[in-house]
């Protein structure tokens, strides 16, 4: 009976090794939703699981200490058994020890590490709950050692991070977010926000600005009542003001500054708009939006005038534009920029560029030989092109024709053309 005790001991120790290895995987792979359920449960086992998860450093230290003690004990007992067998059967001691190392390594890897971790990974919730009570007993026994180990690892970790730790690469962070989403730790929209924060580092102002043909701006000599009506119609809280030409922005008018004069219309009519203007902020169109965001925060402003390489006005950009680039516009991004109504009729979002439209529909804008094409060329989007064709801000339903297209305005928001209906009326398109 005495001779089989070491073997029984090895089996028990191997079971504990499997327990520690499986618990590490099971507990730390639990999704956020399951962790919340454990924390709100009234079950004793579930509350124990929640406590371990709430103290991950202590829990991990306990598991590592327990696993180290168990595996070391297995190696020692196996070595004594190998020496005993070698003495009884007159085997070479070195050969016996070599065989013992190989056998113990294989057995511990298969039964104490790989198998329990695979099982725990596929049954994390059940595994974590099933072993909670026995882990609590072990945690109490190993408490002094695990507390000391947790404290030392925390202090050592601080020193290492402050001296040698390198920040994660952007792609690594994206990968972690993807994995967390697959495991249920992150929601899909949270992953998109993380991706947006990382990707926006490379975005330039010109990529998200409102182009000059779409921007709402007023002439310095515009009557105050007209400006108030424009602000009401557009819904914008800040409007650029120019003198003579859109390339000469002289200030930014805040809606709150002029609307306070609204109760007294006579005073409003005599108001000198130049007295209300705020100094505009100008930025090159090649400015990274991450740098512009810092400038917005530093100067506590929400709008900047974007200038091109020649100093002309290329457009405007707002704090909202930058934030939408980071977190996304769920509603607008879900819309198709081009919706096919019939074989030759399309509903087109006003923001689509002419290059994209020509590529998607196989047409060429402006139509060759059209008199309307010579009215202006300062447009990048279909909305700017249509505005140039009309020569004024059209109303909803207003239609105009080129040599090959019938163009009607479907939706207007403020002074912006939001959507257009295009109908091909000639194969020349």
Wavefront OBJ file of the C-alpha trace (Angstrom):
o trace
v 0.000 0.000 0.000
v 2.836 2.329 0.881
v 4.460 1.827 -2.513
v 1.478 3.198 -4.421
v 1.162 6.396 -2.352
v 3.634 8.361 -4.529
v 1.639 7.401 -7.609
v -1.614 8.497 -5.990
v 0.134 11.728 -5.043
v 1.200 12.269 -8.663
v -2.389 11.809 -9.888
v -3.732 14.272 -7.294
v -1.032 16.820 -8.094
v -1.696 16.421 -11.824
v -5.391 17.100 -11.178
v -4.491 20.307 -9.339
v -2.210 21.326 -12.211
v -5.152 20.879 -14.598
v -7.366 22.854 -12.209
v -5.017 25.846 -12.104
v -4.348 25.857 -15.853
v -8.002 25.512 -16.805
v -9.112 28.153 -14.306
v -6.724 30.720 -15.742
v -8.222 30.328 -19.222
v -11.842 30.031 -18.061
v -11.903 33.089 -15.820
v -9.985 35.449 -18.066
v -11.948 34.546 -21.214
v -15.390 35.256 -19.773
v -17.297 37.863 -21.867
v -18.304 41.143 -20.238
v -21.994 40.191 -20.245
v -21.268 36.975 -18.319
v -19.099 38.846 -15.812
v -21.974 41.232 -15.133
v -24.338 38.307 -14.613
v -21.950 36.690 -12.117
v -21.635 39.987 -10.228
v -25.416 40.428 -9.945
v -26.146 36.795 -9.033
v -27.123 35.684 -5.512
v -25.493 32.266 -5.916
v -22.505 31.622 -3.644
v -20.456 30.139 -6.466
v -21.240 33.038 -8.776
v -20.339 35.614 -6.118
v -16.989 33.861 -5.591
v -16.326 33.990 -9.337
v -17.219 37.698 -9.343
v -14.823 38.359 -6.447
v -11.941 36.633 -8.243
v -12.660 38.638 -11.402
v -12.756 41.847 -9.377
v -9.246 41.106 -8.024
v -7.442 39.752 -11.106
v -3.893 40.382 -9.835
v -4.454 38.460 -6.613
v -6.297 35.694 -8.438
v -3.604 35.277 -11.082
v -0.849 35.282 -8.452
v -2.650 32.512 -6.560
v -3.031 30.413 -9.721
v 0.610 30.831 -10.731
v 1.920 30.054 -7.248
v -0.315 27.003 -6.958
v 0.627 25.727 -10.403
v 4.336 26.261 -9.740
v 4.202 24.405 -6.406
v 2.208 21.538 -7.918
v 4.390 21.088 -11.002
v 7.571 21.312 -8.937
v 6.205 18.665 -6.559
v 5.367 16.413 -9.515
v 8.925 16.715 -10.799
v 10.438 15.962 -7.364
v 8.240 12.922 -6.660
v 8.803 11.582 -10.171
v 12.565 11.977 -9.720
v 12.510 9.998 -6.447
v 10.457 7.267 -8.133
v 12.913 7.137 -11.020
v 15.859 6.816 -8.631
v 14.036 4.095 -6.662
v 13.258 2.125 -9.820
v 16.838 2.516 -11.061
v 18.203 1.209 -7.742
v 15.865 -1.784 -7.631
v 16.430 -2.835 -11.227
v 20.042 -1.669 -11.444
v 19.388 0.802 -14.254
v 21.760 3.598 -15.072
v 20.703 6.586 -12.926
v 21.311 9.183 -15.645
v 19.160 7.238 -18.124
v 16.400 6.825 -15.544
v 16.372 10.549 -14.789
v 16.397 11.432 -18.498
v 13.398 9.174 -19.142
v 11.655 10.663 -16.095
v 12.114 14.233 -17.394
v 10.722 13.347 -20.833
v 7.731 11.412 -19.465
v 6.834 14.025 -16.833
v 7.120 16.863 -19.358
v 4.811 15.122 -21.845
v 2.260 14.118 -19.196
v 2.151 17.573 -17.576
v 1.849 19.311 -20.953
v -0.952 17.052 -22.171
v -2.957 16.469 -18.989
v -1.968 19.448 -16.863
v -1.814 22.243 -19.458
v -3.163 21.712 -22.987
v -6.223 19.515 -22.335
v -7.668 21.494 -19.380
v -7.116 24.800 -21.185
v -8.927 23.573 -24.294
v -11.812 22.246 -22.207
v -12.010 25.455 -20.162
v -11.919 27.675 -23.245
v -14.961 25.915 -24.716
v -16.879 25.779 -21.417
v -15.615 28.880 -19.634
v -18.788 29.797 -17.753
v -19.541 26.285 -16.466
v -15.883 25.602 -15.642
v -15.493 28.852 -13.694
v -18.602 28.194 -11.613
v -17.775 24.526 -10.983
v -14.301 25.149 -9.527
v -15.157 28.320 -7.582
v -15.446 26.733 -4.113
v -12.235 24.714 -4.292
v -10.376 27.753 -5.630
v -11.653 29.774 -2.675
v -10.207 27.223 -0.233
v -6.865 27.277 -2.064
v -6.930 31.095 -2.150
v -7.325 31.203 1.644
v -4.414 28.780 2.133
v -2.136 30.638 -0.275
v -3.307 34.127 0.737
v -0.030 35.368 2.330
v 2.047 34.146 -0.603
v -0.295 35.395 -3.328
v -0.577 38.827 -1.684
v 3.199 39.154 -1.516
v 3.572 37.991 -5.122
v 0.857 40.373 -6.336
v 2.543 43.310 -4.590
v 5.987 42.465 -5.971
v 4.695 41.927 -9.511
v 2.841 45.247 -9.383
v 5.954 47.141 -8.294
v 8.151 45.346 -10.811
v 5.600 45.980 -13.549
v 5.633 49.718 -12.835
v 9.424 49.842 -13.118
v 9.517 47.827 -16.331
v 6.743 49.854 -17.976
v 8.397 53.142 -17.085
v 11.763 52.084 -18.545
v 11.312 49.650 -21.374
v 7.664 49.247 -22.316
v 6.908 50.188 -25.902
v 3.447 51.421 -26.855
v 1.213 49.147 -28.863
v 1.211 49.691 -32.604
v -2.000 50.950 -34.194
v -2.615 47.662 -35.983
v -2.146 45.756 -32.710
v -4.782 47.900 -31.020
v -7.152 47.315 -33.943
v -6.548 43.576 -33.698
v -7.237 43.589 -29.958
v -10.481 45.486 -30.580
v -11.504 42.959 -33.247
v -10.779 40.018 -30.949
v -12.630 41.672 -28.059
v -15.667 42.200 -30.303
v -15.639 38.569 -31.415
v -15.532 37.439 -27.780
v -18.346 39.783 -26.758
v -16.212 42.093 -24.604
v -16.761 45.036 -26.974
v -19.825 46.043 -28.943
v -19.435 46.520 -32.699
v -19.952 50.285 -32.512
v -17.285 50.533 -29.797
v -14.849 48.719 -32.086
v -15.682 51.180 -34.881
v -14.951 54.103 -32.571
v -11.556 52.614 -31.671
v -10.780 52.096 -35.352
v -11.910 55.647 -36.071
v -9.671 57.124 -33.369
v -6.667 55.271 -34.802
v -7.391 55.890 -38.477
v -8.135 59.577 -38.059
v -4.453 60.239 -37.340
v -3.766 59.975 -41.068
v -6.746 62.030 -42.252
v -6.141 65.495 -43.704
v -8.490 68.459 -43.399
v -9.322 68.472 -47.119
v -10.755 64.945 -46.832
v -13.578 65.879 -44.454
v -14.075 69.632 -44.923
v -17.195 71.218 -46.400
v -16.106 72.503 -49.818
v -16.510 76.172 -50.751
v -19.441 75.484 -53.076
v -21.348 73.785 -50.231
v -20.411 76.132 -47.395
v -22.876 78.691 -46.065
v -21.295 82.155 -45.902
v -22.591 85.743 -46.058
v -21.365 88.968 -47.597
v -20.349 91.621 -45.079
v -22.913 94.005 -46.587
v -25.811 91.539 -46.263
v -28.711 93.106 -44.307
v -28.896 91.747 -40.747
v -32.487 90.536 -41.215
v -31.410 88.393 -44.177
v -28.576 86.957 -42.120
v -31.014 86.022 -39.349
v -33.271 84.280 -41.870
v -30.267 82.425 -43.292
v -29.224 81.253 -39.829
v -32.766 80.089 -39.112
v -33.031 78.228 -42.410
v -29.608 76.572 -42.254
v -29.578 75.777 -38.555
v -25.880 76.675 -38.308
v -24.566 78.333 -35.160
v -21.521 79.884 -36.876
v -21.379 81.519 -40.308
v -18.261 82.790 -42.135
v -18.494 86.391 -43.337
v -16.598 87.606 -46.416
v -15.936 90.946 -48.074
v -16.311 91.213 -51.869
v -15.162 87.623 -52.484
v -15.481 84.274 -50.725
v -11.672 84.185 -50.822
v -11.609 87.145 -48.430
v -13.093 85.835 -45.188
v -13.049 88.669 -42.641
v -14.633 86.960 -39.672
v -17.032 84.411 -38.237
v -20.491 85.420 -37.033
v -21.919 83.473 -34.099
v -25.679 83.003 -34.256
v -26.072 83.811 -30.569
v -24.387 87.185 -31.088
v -26.917 88.400 -33.665
v -30.047 86.581 -32.511
v -30.044 88.482 -29.224
v -30.954 91.595 -31.234
v -34.004 89.890 -32.749
v -36.596 91.238 -30.256
v -35.785 94.790 -31.401
v -36.025 94.712 -35.209
v -35.264 98.408 -35.647
v -32.056 98.018 -33.718
v -31.296 94.864 -35.694
v -31.751 96.654 -39.026
v -29.217 99.325 -38.031
v -26.757 96.802 -36.608
v -23.168 96.937 -37.869
v -22.343 93.273 -38.447
v -18.592 93.914 -38.420
v -18.819 94.684 -34.681
v -20.006 91.137 -33.979
v -17.424 89.232 -35.979
v -15.002 86.851 -34.288
v -11.482 86.484 -35.627
v -11.408 83.564 -38.072
v -8.976 80.689 -37.771
v -7.286 79.700 -41.039
v -5.766 76.268 -41.654
v -4.106 74.740 -44.742
v -6.078 71.942 -46.374
v -3.136 69.574 -45.786
v -3.336 69.947 -41.988
v -3.829 66.609 -40.158
v -7.138 66.715 -38.328
v -5.491 65.446 -35.144
v -3.422 68.670 -35.069
v -6.496 70.772 -35.823
v -8.404 69.075 -33.014
v -5.677 70.147 -30.573
v -5.904 73.710 -31.894
v -9.681 73.696 -31.497
v -9.310 72.536 -27.895
v -6.550 75.030 -27.135
v -8.349 78.044 -28.615
v -11.851 76.909 -27.587
v -13.295 77.368 -31.073
v -15.385 75.086 -33.270
v -14.834 76.323 -36.826
v -11.879 77.017 -39.099
v -11.537 78.367 -42.630
v -9.628 75.985 -44.907
v -7.300 77.627 -47.426
v -5.672 76.093 -50.483
v -2.071 76.416 -51.649
v -2.822 79.801 -53.250
v -4.417 81.278 -50.138
v -7.954 81.039 -51.490
v -10.864 79.640 -49.516
v -11.140 75.890 -50.068
v -13.931 75.345 -47.554
v -14.653 75.160 -43.842
v -14.205 72.499 -41.192
v -15.894 72.228 -37.822
v -15.326 70.344 -34.610
v -18.415 68.314 -35.452
v -16.811 67.214 -38.735
v -13.803 65.867 -36.827
v -15.895 64.090 -34.196
v -18.048 62.510 -36.897
v -14.890 61.266 -38.591
v -13.919 59.542 -35.331
v -17.240 58.084 -34.193
v -18.946 58.012 -37.587
v -22.316 59.145 -38.781
v -24.417 56.027 -38.473
v -27.382 57.430 -40.335
v -25.580 59.147 -43.188
v -23.004 56.413 -43.686
v -25.753 53.843 -44.020
v -27.257 55.720 -46.969
v -26.296 54.807 -50.496
v -24.836 57.776 -52.342
v -26.430 56.517 -55.556
v -29.843 54.828 -55.638
v -31.020 53.363 -58.929
v -34.694 54.159 -59.572
v -34.854 52.681 -63.062
v -32.444 51.769 -65.834
v -31.778 55.427 -66.708
v -32.920 57.268 -63.580
v -30.969 57.715 -60.345
v -31.321 59.435 -56.967
v -27.922 60.905 -56.095
v -26.574 62.250 -52.798
v -25.301 65.802 -53.247
v -21.991 64.993 -51.540
v -20.788 62.502 -54.126
v -17.855 63.762 -56.176
v -18.088 64.126 -59.931
v -15.319 61.558 -60.400
v -17.242 58.969 -58.362
v -20.485 59.728 -60.168
v -18.917 59.506 -63.619
v -17.253 56.225 -62.696
v -20.426 54.664 -61.259
v -22.831 55.789 -64.001
v -20.460 55.879 -66.951
v -21.270 59.496 -67.823
v -19.153 62.590 -68.340
v -19.810 65.890 -66.555
v -20.039 68.666 -67.630
v -21.458 67.539 -70.978
v -19.245 68.423 -73.908
v -20.552 71.345 -75.959
v -23.134 72.449 -73.407
v -23.529 76.185 -72.937
v -24.229 75.569 -69.263
v -20.806 73.992 -68.801
v -19.109 77.348 -69.226
v -20.913 79.045 -66.348
v -18.356 77.935 -63.807
v -15.887 75.238 -62.954
v -15.417 75.654 -59.193
v -17.113 72.460 -58.097
v -16.033 69.050 -56.888
v -19.393 67.523 -55.964
v -22.582 66.957 -57.921
v -24.299 69.520 -55.652
v -21.752 72.150 -56.653
v -22.107 71.213 -60.315
v -25.909 71.534 -60.193
v -25.695 74.835 -58.314
v -23.409 76.138 -61.060
v -25.832 75.009 -63.762
v -28.773 76.805 -62.176
v -26.807 79.948 -61.364
v -28.853 80.340 -58.166
v -30.044 78.250 -55.238
v -32.853 76.170 -56.767
v -36.023 75.166 -54.964
v -37.223 71.598 -54.476
v -38.520 70.105 -57.718
v -36.814 72.672 -59.957
v -35.467 71.027 -63.104
v -32.786 71.809 -65.657
v -31.552 69.915 -68.703
v -28.225 69.425 -70.396
v -27.580 67.780 -73.748
v -27.827 64.351 -72.169
v -29.299 64.662 -68.675
v -32.446 65.804 -66.927
v -31.539 67.123 -63.474
v -34.092 67.922 -60.760
v -33.553 68.906 -57.147
v -35.050 66.413 -54.691
v -34.055 67.790 -51.294
v -32.755 71.123 -50.021
v -31.477 71.747 -46.491
v -30.806 75.385 -45.768
v -28.624 76.529 -48.640
v -27.315 73.068 -49.464
v -28.523 70.700 -52.151
v -28.809 67.347 -50.381
v -30.097 65.065 -53.142
v -30.629 65.227 -56.906
v -32.600 63.124 -59.364
v -30.676 62.370 -62.583
v -32.298 60.963 -65.699
v -30.269 59.990 -68.753
v -32.120 61.305 -71.824
v -29.464 60.605 -74.447
v -26.975 57.847 -75.109
v -24.346 60.584 -75.443
v -23.995 60.513 -71.661
l 1 2 3 4 5 6 7 8 9 10 11 12 13 14 15 16 17 18 19 20 21 22 23 24 25 26 27 28 29 30 31 32 33 34 35 36 37 38 39 40 41 42 43 44 45 46 47 48 49 50 51 52 53 54 55 56 57 58 59 60 61 62 63 64 65 66 67 68 69 70 71 72 73 74 75 76 77 78 79 80 81 82 83 84 85 86 87 88 89 90 91 92 93 94 95 96 97 98 99 100 101 102 103 104 105 106 107 108 109 110 111 112 113 114 115 116 117 118 119 120 121 122 123 124 125 126 127 128 129 130 131 132 133 134 135 136 137 138 139 140 141 142 143 144 145 146 147 148 149 150 151 152 153 154 155 156 157 158 159 160 161 162 163 164 165 166 167 168 169 170 171 172 173 174 175 176 177 178 179 180 181 182 183 184 185 186 187 188 189 190 191 192 193 194 195 196 197 198 199 200 201 202 203 204 205 206 207 208 209 210 211 212 213 214 215 216 217 218 219 220 221 222 223 224 225 226 227 228 229 230 231 232 233 234 235 236 237 238 239 240 241 242 243 244 245 246 247 248 249 250 251 252 253 254 255 256 257 258 259 260 261 262 263 264 265 266 267 268 269 270 271 272 273 274 275 276 277 278 279 280 281 282 283 284 285 286 287 288 289 290 291 292 293 294 295 296 297 298 299 300 301 302 303 304 305 306 307 308 309 310 311 312 313 314 315 316 317 318 319 320 321 322 323 324 325 326 327 328 329 330 331 332 333 334 335 336 337 338 339 340 341 342 343 344 345 346 347 348 349 350 351 352 353 354 355 356 357 358 359 360 361 362 363 364 365 366 367 368 369 370 371 372 373 374 375 376 377 378 379 380 381 382 383 384 385 386 387 388 389 390 391 392 393 394 395 396 397 398 399 400 401 402 403 404 405 406 407 408 409 410 411 412 413 414 415 416 417 418 419 420 421 422 423 424 425 426 427 428 429
